[in-house]
């Protein structure tokens, strides 16, 4: 399931990779990447829910109007 969060002038995609009880693990990807479709093998033992956030201009998140974005914008995500 994907939830879209309005953040400034973009919509960020927050993906629920696995539900459950317990503490939530939030996955953050590298530049030019996106949230994986499934829980990565090295996170499989995590006891709680696993979510992934697509940064601005990555994956299912939108690109800012006019294009381009800064490291400050990505940090704000």
C-alpha positions in Angstrom: 0.0 0.0 0.0 1.3 3.5 -0.8 0.3 6.7 1.0 1.1 10.1 -0.6 2.2 12.9 1.7 2.1 16.5 0.5 5.4 18.1 1.3 6.0 21.6 0.0 5.3 21.5 -3.7 5.7 17.7 -4.1 4.0 14.5 -3.2 6.2 12.0 -1.4 5.3 8.3 -1.7 5.4 6.3 1.6 5.2 2.6 0.9 4.1 0.0 3.4 6.2 -3.1 2.6 5.0 -5.1 5.6 2.5 -4.5 8.4 2.7 -5.8 11.9 3.1 -4.9 15.5 6.1 -3.5 17.2 8.5 -0.7 16.3 8.4 0.6 12.7 11.5 0.4 10.4 11.7 3.2 7.8 13.9 2.5 4.8 15.6 5.4 3.1 17.2 4.8 -0.3 20.3 6.3 -1.9 20.3 9.0 -4.7 18.9 7.8 -8.0 17.2 4.8 -6.3 13.7 4.1 -4.9 12.0 2.0 -2.3 12.3 -1.7 -3.1 9.1 -3.6 -3.9 9.6 -6.1 -1.0 11.4 -6.1 2.3 15.1 -6.5 1.7 16.6 -9.8 2.9 18.8 -8.0 5.5 15.7 -6.5 7.1 13.6 -9.6 7.0 14.2 -10.4 10.7 12.8 -7.0 11.8 9.9 -7.7 14.1 7.6 -4.8 13.2 6.2 -3.0 10.2 8.5 -1.9 7.4 7.9 1.2 5.4 10.0 2.9 2.6 10.0 6.6 1.6 10.7 7.7 -2.0 12.5 11.0 -1.8 11.5 14.0 -4.0 11.9 13.1 -7.7 12.5 9.4 -7.0 10.2 6.3 -7.4 6.6 7.3 -7.1 7.2 10.7 -5.6 6.7 13.7 -7.8 9.4 16.0 -9.3 9.3 19.6 -8.3 7.7 22.0 -10.8 10.4 23.5 -13.0 12.6 20.5 -12.4 15.8 20.3 -10.3 16.1 19.9 -6.6 18.7 20.6 -3.9 20.3 18.6 -1.2 18.4 20.8 1.3 15.1 19.8 -0.3 16.1 16.1 0.0 17.1 16.5 3.6 13.7 18.1 4.3 12.0 15.0 3.0 
